């Protein structure tokens, strides 16, 4: 929530976590939106990583491994509704006030 990223254009020079390049909500749609609406290209304007799933992408932001994550809104809501585990061991209980949504 205290990140300098206030809007998608602020992702320039930052690291973005995508769920996977075959995921519509966690990969393809965000990449196209960043390109078409904001003129941002992966590799040129921002670096990216593949997190593998929506909950890990959220955890990557919470852990400081990424500046932003592209996740489905319903799965984001579920991640902030209670506890979840990733990597078979790490348990998270994030609060919505820890992050900021910059684009829907």
Biopython code that builds the backbone (N, CA, C, O; Angstrom):
import numpy as np
from Bio.PDB.StructureBuilder import StructureBuilder

atoms = [
    (1, "UNK", "N", (0.818, -1.202, 0.000)),
    (1, "UNK", "CA", (0.000, 0.000, 0.000)),
    (1, "UNK", "C", (0.861, 1.264, 0.000)),
    (1, "UNK", "O", (0.430, 2.307, -0.492)),
    (2, "UNK", "N", (2.058, 1.176, 0.542)),
    (2, "UNK", "CA", (2.920, 2.360, 0.593)),
    (2, "UNK", "C", (3.888, 2.426, -0.589)),
    (2, "UNK", "O", (4.840, 3.207, -0.573)),
    (3, "UNK", "N", (3.648, 1.618, -1.596)),
    (3, "UNK", "CA", (4.476, 1.605, -2.804)),
    (3, "UNK", "C", (4.303, 2.902, -3.587)),
    (3, "UNK", "O", (3.243, 3.525, -3.523)),
    (4, "UNK", "N", (5.325, 3.313, -4.319)),
    (4, "UNK", "CA", (5.174, 4.488, -5.180)),
    (4, "UNK", "C", (4.308, 4.213, -6.413)),
    (4, "UNK", "O", (3.964, 5.141, -7.145)),
    (5, "UNK", "N", (3.957, 2.958, -6.644)),
    (5, "UNK", "CA", (3.104, 2.607, -7.783)),
    (5, "UNK", "C", (1.655, 2.993, -7.448)),
    (5, "UNK", "O", (1.002, 2.359, -6.619)),
    (6, "UNK", "N", (1.178, 4.040, -8.108)),
    (6, "UNK", "CA", (-0.183, 4.535, -7.888)),
    (6, "UNK", "C", (-1.108, 4.208, -9.054)),
    (6, "UNK", "O", (-2.329, 4.174, -8.895)),
    (7, "UNK", "N", (-0.523, 3.969, -10.225)),
    (7, "UNK", "CA", (-1.285, 3.712, -11.450)),
    (7, "UNK", "C", (-0.433, 2.811, -12.341)),
    (7, "UNK", "O", (0.773, 2.699, -12.121)),
    (8, "UNK", "N", (-1.035, 2.164, -13.345)),
    (8, "UNK", "CA", (-0.273, 1.267, -14.214)),
    (8, "UNK", "C", (0.955, 1.916, -14.843)),
    (8, "UNK", "O", (1.974, 1.244, -15.003)),
    (9, "UNK", "N", (0.900, 3.161, -15.197)),
    (9, "UNK", "CA", (2.055, 3.834, -15.786)),
    (9, "UNK", "C", (3.259, 3.874, -14.870)),
    (9, "UNK", "O", (4.393, 3.996, -15.335)),
    (10, "UNK", "N", (3.024, 3.772, -13.569)),
    (10, "UNK", "CA", (4.111, 3.780, -12.591)),
    (10, "UNK", "C", (4.880, 2.458, -12.542)),
    (10, "UNK", "O", (5.858, 2.340, -11.805)),
    (11, "UNK", "N", (4.450, 1.474, -13.314)),
    (11, "UNK", "CA", (5.143, 0.186, -13.342)),
    (11, "UNK", "C", (6.422, 0.222, -14.169)),
    (11, "UNK", "O", (7.191, -0.739, -14.170)),
    (12, "UNK", "N", (6.651, 1.327, -14.871)),
    (12, "UNK", "CA", (7.870, 1.449, -15.666)),
    (12, "UNK", "C", (9.084, 1.321, -14.744)),
    (12, "UNK", "O", (9.211, 2.042, -13.754)),
    (13, "UNK", "N", (9.974, 0.386, -15.091)),
    (13, "UNK", "CA", (11.160, 0.147, -14.290)),
    (13, "UNK", "C", (10.937, -0.762, -13.086)),
    (13, "UNK", "O", (11.859, -0.992, -12.303)),
    (14, "UNK", "N", (9.741, -1.270, -12.935)),
    (14, "UNK", "CA", (9.414, -2.125, -11.786)),
    (14, "UNK", "C", (9.357, -3.590, -12.209)),
    (14, "UNK", "O", (9.485, -3.905, -13.392)),
    (15, "UNK", "N", (9.163, -4.490, -11.236)),
    (15, "UNK", "CA", (9.010, -5.917, -11.499)),
    (15, "UNK", "C", (7.550, -6.307, -11.286)),
    (15, "UNK", "O", (6.962, -6.030, -10.241)),
    (16, "UNK", "N", (6.981, -6.955, -12.299)),
    (16, "UNK", "CA", (5.582, -7.369, -12.279)),
    (16, "UNK", "C", (5.514, -8.896, -12.231)),
    (16, "UNK", "O", (6.196, -9.577, -12.996)),
    (17, "UNK", "N", (4.696, -9.423, -11.337)),
    (17, "UNK", "CA", (4.488, -10.867, -11.243)),
    (17, "UNK", "C", (3.249, -11.243, -12.046)),
    (17, "UNK", "O", (2.162, -10.710, -11.822)),
    (18, "UNK", "N", (3.428, -12.156, -12.970)),
    (18, "UNK", "CA", (2.315, -12.738, -13.707)),
    (18, "UNK", "C", (2.127, -14.163, -13.218)),
    (18, "UNK", "O", (3.089, -14.833, -12.844)),
    (19, "UNK", "N", (0.885, -14.621, -13.221)),
    (19, "UNK", "CA", (0.594, -15.992, -12.824)),
    (19, "UNK", "C", (1.239, -16.952, -13.811)),
    (19, "UNK", "O", (1.946, -17.878, -13.413)),
    (20, "UNK", "N", (0.999, -16.734, -15.081)),
    (20, "UNK", "CA", (1.552, -17.559, -16.144)),
    (20, "UNK", "C", (1.173, -16.952, -17.478)),
    (20, "UNK", "O", (0.160, -16.260, -17.583)),
    (21, "UNK", "N", (1.960, -17.199, -18.477)),
    (21, "UNK", "CA", (1.683, -16.601, -19.777)),
    (21, "UNK", "C", (0.479, -17.230, -20.464)),
    (21, "UNK", "O", (-0.049, -16.657, -21.418)),
    (22, "UNK", "N", (0.030, -18.398, -20.000)),
    (22, "UNK", "CA", (-1.163, -19.016, -20.565)),
    (22, "UNK", "C", (-2.426, -18.655, -19.790)),
    (22, "UNK", "O", (-3.529, -18.989, -20.224)),
    (23, "UNK", "N", (-2.283, -17.984, -18.660)),
    (23, "UNK", "CA", (-3.432, -17.563, -17.851)),
    (23, "UNK", "C", (-4.026, -16.297, -18.435)),
    (23, "UNK", "O", (-3.307, -15.328, -18.680)),
    (24, "UNK", "N", (-5.332, -16.292, -18.662)),
    (24, "UNK", "CA", (-5.954, -15.093, -19.207)),
    (24, "UNK", "C", (-5.919, -13.958, -18.187)),
    (24, "UNK", "O", (-5.438, -12.868, -18.498)),
    (25, "UNK", "N", (-6.421, -14.195, -16.978)),
    (25, "UNK", "CA", (-6.495, -13.123, -15.981)),
    (25, "UNK", "C", (-5.146, -12.802, -15.361)),
    (25, "UNK", "O", (-4.912, -11.667, -14.946)),
    (26, "UNK", "N", (-4.255, -13.782, -15.294)),
    (26, "UNK", "CA", (-2.971, -13.578, -14.643)),
    (26, "UNK", "C", (-1.793, -13.447, -15.589)),
    (26, "UNK", "O", (-0.641, -13.507, -15.160)),
    (27, "UNK", "N", (-2.074, -13.267, -16.886)),
    (27, "UNK", "CA", (-0.983, -13.157, -17.842)),
    (27, "UNK", "C", (-1.356, -12.434, -19.123)),
    (27, "UNK", "O", (-0.959, -11.288, -19.333)),
    (28, "UNK", "N", (-2.116, -13.098, -19.977)),
    (28, "UNK", "CA", (-2.394, -12.545, -21.303)),
    (28, "UNK", "C", (-3.144, -11.215, -21.265)),
    (28, "UNK", "O", (-2.718, -10.250, -21.900)),
    (29, "UNK", "N", (-4.238, -11.151, -20.542)),
    (29, "UNK", "CA", (-5.022, -9.901, -20.497)),
    (29, "UNK", "C", (-4.217, -8.744, -19.893)),
    (29, "UNK", "O", (-4.234, -7.649, -20.454)),
    (30, "UNK", "N", (-3.517, -8.944, -18.776)),
    (30, "UNK", "CA", (-2.729, -7.832, -18.228)),
    (30, "UNK", "C", (-1.600, -7.369, -19.156)),
    (30, "UNK", "O", (-1.347, -6.170, -19.273)),
    (31, "UNK", "N", (-0.921, -8.313, -19.813)),
    (31, "UNK", "CA", (0.145, -7.933, -20.738)),
    (31, "UNK", "C", (-0.415, -7.078, -21.870)),
    (31, "UNK", "O", (0.179, -6.066, -22.242)),
    (32, "UNK", "N", (-1.563, -7.488, -22.418)),
    (32, "UNK", "CA", (-2.176, -6.713, -23.501)),
    (32, "UNK", "C", (-2.671, -5.358, -23.010)),
    (32, "UNK", "O", (-2.522, -4.360, -23.714)),
    (33, "UNK", "N", (-3.254, -5.304, -21.822)),
    (33, "UNK", "CA", (-3.737, -4.030, -21.284)),
    (33, "UNK", "C", (-2.573, -3.073, -21.028)),
    (33, "UNK", "O", (-2.662, -1.889, -21.354)),
    (34, "UNK", "N", (-1.493, -3.573, -20.451)),
    (34, "UNK", "CA", (-0.334, -2.717, -20.207)),
    (34, "UNK", "C", (0.238, -2.181, -21.515)),
    (34, "UNK", "O", (0.683, -1.035, -21.573)),
    (35, "UNK", "N", (0.230, -3.001, -22.563)),
    (35, "UNK", "CA", (0.741, -2.572, -23.867)),
    (35, "UNK", "C", (-0.224, -1.613, -24.563)),
    (35, "UNK", "O", (0.162, -0.515, -24.966)),
    (36, "UNK", "N", (-1.478, -2.036, -24.701)),
    (36, "UNK", "CA", (-2.445, -1.273, -25.488)),
    (36, "UNK", "C", (-2.911, 0.015, -24.814)),
    (36, "UNK", "O", (-3.098, 1.028, -25.488)),
    (37, "UNK", "N", (-3.099, -0.008, -23.517)),
    (37, "UNK", "CA", (-3.643, 1.157, -22.810)),
    (37, "UNK", "C", (-2.584, 2.067, -22.203)),
    (37, "UNK", "O", (-2.823, 3.255, -21.988)),
    (38, "UNK", "N", (-1.408, 1.501, -21.928)),
    (38, "UNK", "CA", (-0.393, 2.284, -21.217)),
    (38, "UNK", "C", (0.962, 2.314, -21.936)),
    (38, "UNK", "O", (1.894, 2.969, -21.470)),
    (39, "UNK", "N", (1.072, 1.619, -23.051)),
    (39, "UNK", "CA", (2.300, 1.635, -23.845)),
    (39, "UNK", "C", (3.490, 0.956, -23.187)),
    (39, "UNK", "O", (4.636, 1.255, -23.522)),
    (40, "UNK", "N", (3.235, 0.055, -22.263)),
    (40, "UNK", "CA", (4.302, -0.627, -21.535)),
    (40, "UNK", "C", (4.528, -2.031, -22.085)),
    (40, "UNK", "O", (3.589, -2.817, -22.212)),
    (41, "UNK", "N", (5.775, -2.337, -22.408)),
    (41, "UNK", "CA", (6.128, -3.657, -22.929)),
    (41, "UNK", "C", (7.010, -4.404, -21.938)),
    (41, "UNK", "O", (7.915, -3.820, -21.342)),
    (42, "UNK", "N", (6.742, -5.715, -21.758)),
    (42, "UNK", "CA", (7.588, -6.508, -20.867)),
    (42, "UNK", "C", (9.007, -6.585, -21.414)),
    (42, "UNK", "O", (9.207, -6.707, -22.622)),
    (43, "UNK", "N", (9.965, -6.515, -20.543)),
    (43, "UNK", "CA", (11.364, -6.566, -20.947)),
    (43, "UNK", "C", (11.925, -5.213, -21.338)),
    (43, "UNK", "O", (13.104, -4.939, -21.112)),
    (44, "UNK", "N", (11.100, -4.372, -21.916)),
    (44, "UNK", "CA", (11.544, -3.031, -22.297)),
    (44, "UNK", "C", (11.232, -2.026, -21.191)),
    (44, "UNK", "O", (12.093, -1.243, -20.790)),
    (45, "UNK", "N", (9.994, -2.058, -20.704)),
    (45, "UNK", "CA", (9.548, -1.062, -19.727)),
    (45, "UNK", "C", (9.484, -1.593, -18.301)),
    (45, "UNK", "O", (9.557, -0.820, -17.346)),
    (46, "UNK", "N", (9.352, -2.875, -18.155)),
    (46, "UNK", "CA", (9.308, -3.495, -16.834)),
    (46, "UNK", "C", (9.846, -4.908, -16.940)),
    (46, "UNK", "O", (9.779, -5.533, -17.998)),
    (47, "UNK", "N", (10.379, -5.402, -15.839)),
    (47, "UNK", "CA", (10.785, -6.802, -15.783)),
    (47, "UNK", "C", (9.603, -7.601, -15.258)),
    (47, "UNK", "O", (8.683, -7.053, -14.651)),
    (48, "UNK", "N", (9.644, -8.887, -15.500)),
    (48, "UNK", "CA", (8.537, -9.710, -15.027)),
    (48, "UNK", "C", (9.044, -11.057, -14.548)),
    (48, "UNK", "O", (10.150, -11.495, -14.866)),
    (49, "UNK", "N", (8.194, -11.685, -13.780)),
    (49, "UNK", "CA", (8.466, -13.035, -13.308)),
    (49, "UNK", "C", (7.176, -13.829, -13.410)),
    (49, "UNK", "O", (6.088, -13.253, -13.420)),
    (50, "UNK", "N", (7.291, -15.124, -13.483)),
    (50, "UNK", "CA", (6.137, -16.006, -13.502)),
    (50, "UNK", "C", (6.029, -16.638, -12.115)),
    (50, "UNK", "O", (6.931, -17.346, -11.667)),
    (51, "UNK", "N", (4.920, -16.371, -11.453)),
    (51, "UNK", "CA", (4.736, -16.858, -10.085)),
    (51, "UNK", "C", (4.117, -18.248, -10.029)),
    (51, "UNK", "O", (4.332, -18.983, -9.065)),
    (52, "UNK", "N", (3.357, -18.612, -11.048)),
    (52, "UNK", "CA", (2.793, -19.956, -11.098)),
    (52, "UNK", "C", (1.340, -20.061, -10.695)),
    (52, "UNK", "O", (0.608, -20.884, -11.245)),
    (53, "UNK", "N", (0.904, -19.249, -9.750)),
    (53, "UNK", "CA", (-0.513, -19.222, -9.377)),
    (53, "UNK", "C", (-0.843, -17.878, -8.731)),
    (53, "UNK", "O", (0.050, -17.115, -8.363)),
    (54, "UNK", "N", (-2.117, -17.610, -8.603)),
    (54, "UNK", "CA", (-2.582, -16.302, -8.127)),
    (54, "UNK", "C", (-2.146, -16.030, -6.690)),
    (54, "UNK", "O", (-1.745, -14.910, -6.372)),
    (55, "UNK", "N", (-2.216, -17.032, -5.818)),
    (55, "UNK", "CA", (-1.848, -16.830, -4.423)),
    (55, "UNK", "C", (-0.340, -16.578, -4.274)),
    (55, "UNK", "O", (0.073, -15.753, -3.459)),
    (56, "UNK", "N", (0.468, -17.278, -5.048)),
    (56, "UNK", "CA", (1.912, -17.044, -5.004)),
    (56, "UNK", "C", (2.244, -15.654, -5.526)),
    (56, "UNK", "O", (3.155, -15.004, -5.012)),
    (57, "UNK", "N", (1.522, -15.187, -6.540)),
    (57, "UNK", "CA", (1.745, -13.835, -7.052)),
    (57, "UNK", "C", (1.458, -12.793, -5.965)),
    (57, "UNK", "O", (2.203, -11.824, -5.817)),
    (58, "UNK", "N", (0.382, -12.997, -5.210)),
    (58, "UNK", "CA", (0.070, -12.098, -4.089)),
    (58, "UNK", "C", (1.189, -12.170, -3.052)),
    (58, "UNK", "O", (1.645, -11.139, -2.559)),
    (59, "UNK", "N", (1.629, -13.371, -2.722)),
    (59, "UNK", "CA", (2.703, -13.544, -1.739)),
    (59, "UNK", "C", (4.002, -12.905, -2.214)),
    (59, "UNK", "O", (4.761, -12.370, -1.406)),
    (60, "UNK", "N", (4.265, -12.957, -3.523)),
    (60, "UNK", "CA", (5.480, -12.338, -4.045)),
    (60, "UNK", "C", (5.483, -10.827, -3.821)),
    (60, "UNK", "O", (6.537, -10.243, -3.571)),
    (61, "UNK", "N", (4.336, -10.199, -3.906)),
    (61, "UNK", "CA", (4.248, -8.762, -3.608)),
    (61, "UNK", "C", (4.438, -8.536, -2.110)),
    (61, "UNK", "O", (5.184, -7.645, -1.704)),
    (62, "UNK", "N", (3.769, -9.338, -1.294)),
    (62, "UNK", "CA", (3.899, -9.190, 0.157)),
    (62, "UNK", "C", (5.337, -9.406, 0.625)),
    (62, "UNK", "O", (5.786, -8.767, 1.576)),
    (63, "UNK", "N", (6.059, -10.312, -0.047)),
    (63, "UNK", "CA", (7.445, -10.617, 0.326)),
    (63, "UNK", "C", (8.460, -9.673, -0.307)),
    (63, "UNK", "O", (9.656, -9.785, -0.038)),
    (64, "UNK", "N", (7.996, -8.739, -1.153)),
    (64, "UNK", "CA", (8.907, -7.809, -1.803)),
    (64, "UNK", "C", (9.642, -8.395, -2.993)),
    (64, "UNK", "O", (10.608, -7.802, -3.474)),
    (65, "UNK", "N", (9.205, -9.541, -3.474)),
    (65, "UNK", "CA", (9.827, -10.164, -4.648)),
    (65, "UNK", "C", (9.315, -9.560, -5.948)),
    (65, "UNK", "O", (9.927, -9.745, -7.000)),
    (66, "UNK", "N", (8.201, -8.840, -5.884)),
    (66, "UNK", "CA", (7.628, -8.159, -7.043)),
    (66, "UNK", "C", (6.989, -6.862, -6.565)),
    (66, "UNK", "O", (6.532, -6.763, -5.426)),
    (67, "UNK", "N", (6.963, -5.865, -7.456)),
    (67, "UNK", "CA", (6.337, -4.585, -7.120)),
    (67, "UNK", "C", (4.837, -4.610, -7.347)),
    (67, "UNK", "O", (4.100, -3.833, -6.739)),
    (68, "UNK", "N", (4.380, -5.500, -8.220)),
    (68, "UNK", "CA", (2.957, -5.613, -8.537)),
    (68, "UNK", "C", (2.687, -7.030, -9.002)),
    (68, "UNK", "O", (3.599, -7.735, -9.434)),
    (69, "UNK", "N", (1.435, -7.443, -8.912)),
    (69, "UNK", "CA", (1.029, -8.761, -9.388)),
    (69, "UNK", "C", (-0.277, -8.632, -10.149)),
    (69, "UNK", "O", (-1.147, -7.834, -9.798)),
    (70, "UNK", "N", (-0.394, -9.422, -11.188)),
    (70, "UNK", "CA", (-1.616, -9.462, -11.985)),
    (70, "UNK", "C", (-2.373, -10.720, -11.597)),
    (70, "UNK", "O", (-1.951, -11.833, -11.913)),
    (71, "UNK", "N", (-3.499, -10.536, -10.908)),
    (71, "UNK", "CA", (-4.284, -11.669, -10.429)),
    (71, "UNK", "C", (-5.762, -11.420, -10.697)),
    (71, "UNK", "O", (-6.198, -10.277, -10.834)),
    (72, "UNK", "N", (-6.519, -12.502, -10.769)),
    (72, "UNK", "CA", (-7.972, -12.405, -10.929)),
    (72, "UNK", "C", (-8.558, -11.765, -9.673)),
    (72, "UNK", "O", (-8.131, -12.067, -8.558)),
    (73, "UNK", "N", (-9.530, -10.885, -9.856)),
    (73, "UNK", "CA", (-10.078, -10.152, -8.710)),
    (73, "UNK", "C", (-10.734, -11.079, -7.695)),
    (73, "UNK", "O", (-10.627, -10.835, -6.493)),
    (74, "UNK", "N", (-11.414, -12.140, -8.143)),
    (74, "UNK", "CA", (-12.045, -13.043, -7.187)),
    (74, "UNK", "C", (-11.006, -13.812, -6.376)),
    (74, "UNK", "O", (-11.220, -14.086, -5.195)),
    (75, "UNK", "N", (-9.889, -14.159, -6.999)),
    (75, "UNK", "CA", (-8.837, -14.853, -6.259)),
    (75, "UNK", "C", (-8.072, -13.899, -5.352)),
    (75, "UNK", "O", (-7.615, -14.301, -4.283)),
    (76, "UNK", "N", (-7.927, -12.650, -5.758)),
    (76, "UNK", "CA", (-7.346, -11.639, -4.869)),
    (76, "UNK", "C", (-8.211, -11.504, -3.624)),
    (76, "UNK", "O", (-7.699, -11.479, -2.504)),
    (77, "UNK", "N", (-9.519, -11.416, -3.822)),
    (77, "UNK", "CA", (-10.434, -11.294, -2.688)),
    (77, "UNK", "C", (-10.355, -12.515, -1.777)),
    (77, "UNK", "O", (-10.392, -12.389, -0.553)),
    (78, "UNK", "N", (-10.245, -13.690, -2.380)),
    (78, "UNK", "CA", (-10.136, -14.907, -1.572)),
    (78, "UNK", "C", (-8.823, -14.935, -0.794)),
    (78, "UNK", "O", (-8.796, -15.385, 0.352)),
    (79, "UNK", "N", (-7.734, -14.461, -1.402)),
    (79, "UNK", "CA", (-6.441, -14.427, -0.710)),
    (79, "UNK", "C", (-6.498, -13.527, 0.516)),
    (79, "UNK", "O", (-5.846, -13.806, 1.522)),
    (80, "UNK", "N", (-7.272, -12.453, 0.438)),
    (80, "UNK", "CA", (-7.355, -11.511, 1.555)),
    (80, "UNK", "C", (-8.528, -11.792, 2.488)),
    (80, "UNK", "O", (-8.835, -10.989, 3.370)),
    (81, "UNK", "N", (-9.180, -12.935, 2.290)),
    (81, "UNK", "CA", (-10.314, -13.295, 3.137)),
    (81, "UNK", "C", (-9.916, -14.224, 4.285)),
    (81, "UNK", "O", (-10.739, -14.531, 5.147)),
    (82, "UNK", "N", (-8.678, -14.665, 4.298)),
    (82, "UNK", "CA", (-8.246, -15.573, 5.353)),
    (82, "UNK", "C", (-6.816, -16.012, 5.133)),
    (82, "UNK", "O", (-6.017, -15.296, 4.529)),
    (83, "UNK", "N", (-6.506, -17.183, 5.622)),
    (83, "UNK", "CA", (-5.156, -17.720, 5.490)),
    (83, "UNK", "C", (-5.039, -18.532, 4.211)),
    (83, "UNK", "O", (-6.012, -19.126, 3.745)),
    (84, "UNK", "N", (-3.830, -18.551, 3.647)),
    (84, "UNK", "CA", (-3.549, -19.469, 2.552)),
    (84, "UNK", "C", (-2.103, -19.913, 2.645)),
    (84, "UNK", "O", (-1.261, -19.227, 3.225)),
    (85, "UNK", "N", (-1.831, -21.063, 2.068)),
    (85, "UNK", "CA", (-0.479, -21.621, 2.071)),
    (85, "UNK", "C", (0.042, -21.656, 0.650)),
    (85, "UNK", "O", (-0.704, -21.899, -0.298)),
    (86, "UNK", "N", (1.344, -21.408, 0.519)),
    (86, "UNK", "CA", (2.008, -21.566, -0.770)),
    (86, "UNK", "C", (3.285, -22.357, -0.556)),
    (86, "UNK", "O", (3.798, -22.471, 0.557)),
    (87, "UNK", "N", (3.773, -22.893, -1.645)),
    (87, "UNK", "CA", (5.012, -23.675, -1.617)),
    (87, "UNK", "C", (4.937, -24.812, -0.599)),
    (87, "UNK", "O", (5.963, -25.325, -0.151)),
    (88, "UNK", "N", (3.706, -25.202, -0.239)),
    (88, "UNK", "CA", (3.519, -26.307, 0.683)),
    (88, "UNK", "C", (3.876, -26.020, 2.121)),
    (88, "UNK", "O", (3.706, -26.882, 2.983)),
    (89, "UNK", "N", (4.377, -24.808, 2.406)),
    (89, "UNK", "CA", (4.799, -24.546, 3.780)),
    (89, "UNK", "C", (4.535, -23.127, 4.253)),
    (89, "UNK", "O", (4.140, -22.928, 5.401)),
    (90, "UNK", "N", (4.743, -22.139, 3.396)),
    (90, "UNK", "CA", (4.599, -20.747, 3.827)),
    (90, "UNK", "C", (3.125, -20.391, 4.004)),
    (90, "UNK", "O", (2.329, -20.552, 3.080)),
    (91, "UNK", "N", (2.771, -19.914, 5.175)),
    (91, "UNK", "CA", (1.382, -19.542, 5.437)),
    (91, "UNK", "C", (1.266, -18.028, 5.504)),
    (91, "UNK", "O", (2.081, -17.352, 6.132)),
    (92, "UNK", "N", (0.247, -17.515, 4.852)),
    (92, "UNK", "CA", (-0.003, -16.076, 4.796)),
    (92, "UNK", "C", (-1.409, -15.788, 5.301)),
    (92, "UNK", "O", (-2.333, -16.573, 5.084)),
    (93, "UNK", "N", (-1.557, -14.671, 5.964)),
    (93, "UNK", "CA", (-2.863, -14.160, 6.353)),
    (93, "UNK", "C", (-2.848, -12.651, 6.076)),
    (93, "UNK", "O", (-2.834, -11.835, 6.998)),
    (94, "UNK", "N", (-2.852, -12.300, 4.774)),
    (94, "UNK", "CA", (-2.731, -10.887, 4.413)),
    (94, "UNK", "C", (-3.999, -10.099, 4.697)),
    (94, "UNK", "O", (-5.095, -10.652, 4.782)),
    (95, "UNK", "N", (-3.825, -8.824, 4.837)),
    (95, "UNK", "CA", (-4.936, -7.886, 5.026)),
    (95, "UNK", "C", (-5.020, -6.988, 3.799)),
    (95, "UNK", "O", (-3.991, -6.611, 3.238)),
    (96, "UNK", "N", (-6.212, -6.646, 3.382)),
    (96, "UNK", "CA", (-6.419, -5.843, 2.176)),
    (96, "UNK", "C", (-5.684, -4.510, 2.243)),
    (96, "UNK", "O", (-5.271, -3.979, 1.212)),
    (97, "UNK", "N", (-5.518, -3.971, 3.432)),
    (97, "UNK", "CA", (-4.850, -2.665, 3.556)),
    (97, "UNK", "C", (-3.339, -2.739, 3.311)),
    (97, "UNK", "O", (-2.670, -1.707, 3.277)),
    (98, "UNK", "N", (-2.795, -3.956, 3.140)),
    (98, "UNK", "CA", (-1.370, -4.108, 2.845)),
    (98, "UNK", "C", (-1.041, -3.822, 1.381)),
    (98, "UNK", "O", (0.128, -3.627, 1.046)),
    (99, "UNK", "N", (-2.030, -3.793, 0.515)),
    (99, "UNK", "CA", (-1.805, -3.614, -0.917)),
    (99, "UNK", "C", (-2.729, -2.533, -1.466)),
    (99, "UNK", "O", (-3.645, -2.062, -0.790)),
    (100, "UNK", "N", (-2.459, -2.159, -2.706)),
    (100, "UNK", "CA", (-3.297, -1.190, -3.408)),
    (100, "UNK", "C", (-3.602, -1.761, -4.789)),
    (100, "UNK", "O", (-2.703, -2.254, -5.472)),
    (101, "UNK", "N", (-4.850, -1.697, -5.196)),
    (101, "UNK", "CA", (-5.231, -2.090, -6.557)),
    (101, "UNK", "C", (-4.999, -0.873, -7.437)),
    (101, "UNK", "O", (-5.524, 0.208, -7.167)),
    (102, "UNK", "N", (-4.199, -1.055, -8.508)),
    (102, "UNK", "CA", (-3.894, 0.077, -9.387)),
    (102, "UNK", "C", (-4.636, 0.003, -10.713)),
    (102, "UNK", "O", (-4.671, 0.982, -11.458)),
    (103, "UNK", "N", (-5.231, -1.152, -11.017)),
    (103, "UNK", "CA", (-5.995, -1.273, -12.257)),
    (103, "UNK", "C", (-6.916, -2.476, -12.165)),
    (103, "UNK", "O", (-6.520, -3.543, -11.695)),
    (104, "UNK", "N", (-8.138, -2.297, -12.615)),
    (104, "UNK", "CA", (-9.112, -3.385, -12.631)),
    (104, "UNK", "C", (-9.655, -3.534, -14.034)),
    (104, "UNK", "O", (-10.497, -4.397, -14.282)),
]
sb = StructureBuilder()
sb.init_structure("model")
sb.init_model(0)
sb.init_chain("A")
sb.init_seg("    ")
for serial, (resi, resn, name, xyz) in enumerate(atoms, 1):
    if name == "N":
        sb.init_residue(resn, " ", resi, " ")
    sb.init_atom(name, np.array(xyz, "f"), 0.0, 1.0, " ", f" {name:<3s}", serial, name[0])
structure = sb.get_structure()
